[in-house]
């Protein structure tokens, strides 16, 4: 991988991180001067190895309502468990 420093369209400087295959991995915002862009690149090179990974691909909360527990035994209502009126016994 390599960082490419280039002049921006409006006069500043920006960097692009390019992979070994030539694909753009990341692009930095525009900086007022080249020294600032290079300083940000140096910080990234030093700090990115300790970056945390935040995985947002797994659901953290239930996606929908859960079904109530079954009140049947062999397909028939379990009247001993729910009582004849449908209200659970106390």
N, C-alpha and C positions, 0 to 999 in steps of 0.2 A: 504494500500500500504506500501511497505517497500523498502529501499535501501539496496542492498547487495554489500558489498565490497569484492573483490576477488583479488588474485595475478594474474597478467597477464601472458601470455605465454612467454614473453621475459623479465620478471623480474620486471616490474612495477606493478601498481595497477590500477584497474578500478572499476566503480560502475555500477550496473544495478538496474533500478527501476522496481519492480515487483508488479503487481496488486494483489488484494485479491484473484483472481481466479488462480493465479500462472503464468499468462501470462506476458511476458516481455513488458513493456511499453516504456522504453528508456534504452539506454546503453551509458555510458560516454566513452570518449577516454581514452587511457592509460596515467597514470601520473607516474612520476619518483618515488614518495614516497607516503606512505599511508597517511601522514598528508595533503598533497596537495589534494588527492582524498577526504578525509573527509572534507576539507575546501570547496571544490566545492559543495559537498552534502549539507553542512550547508548553503551556499549561495543560492542554489536552493530551499531549504526548506523555507528560509526567503523571497525570491524574486518572486517565481513562482506565488503566489497568485495575484500579480499585473501585470502579463503578459497580453499583448494585444492579441487580436484574429485577425488574418488576414485571411479573407475568400476568397479563390481563386476558389471557385466553381461557382461563377457567372461571366459572361462575362462583362468586363469593356468597351469593344469597340464593335462596330458592327461586326458581324461575316462575313458579305458579303455585296455586293452592294445592295442598296435599289432600288426597282422598281420605275420608274418615275410615277408621278401622272397620273391617267387615263384621257384621252382626248376623252372620249366617253360619250354619253348620250343615255341610253337604247340600248347599243351595237353599235350605229352609231357614227361616228366621230362628235365631237362638233365643227363644222366649225365656229361658231360665236366666240368661244374662241380662236381657233388657226389660224383663217384666212384660206382662200381657198388654199393658197400656202403651208400651214403647218408651216408657220413662225408666231409666236405670234404677234398680232398687237401692235403698239407702242403707 
